[in-house]
């Protein structure tokens, strides 16, 4: 197996893992905490309540796009501000995520893993969207 093939499969595994994690966290906000509950939490920590809807949509939609392998680099980069927000929420709780309120190690790791995915790209088994290019006739 060539190095390029190994890198492609590594990107696939990272993409599927992160995509699944993002979808799970988004669905947690909808199905367990409920959107009104998530809005209340965001407001309680000083974020505008409407960010709860934005974060939930980005996590579910972006996670699904990562799983499918669609626009992986821009989607991964769009996830970074969400992760930095999570990092900020947990920053005062110490390093380990087992600390009361959860430490910042998990959001920090997820942020770096998402940046790595943005650098690697889609990897193997990603959906191929048709690319529309300008032709002399369409200009």
QUILINGI-V991284 format. One record per helix or strand. SS is the DSSP state (@ for helix, = for strand). FROM is the first residue (numbers start at 1). TO is the last residue. If there is no record, write none. Layout:
ss:from:to
SS:FROM:TO
SS:FROM:TO
//
This chain:
ss:from:to
@:3:32
@:35:44
@:50:68
@:72:93
@:105:120
//
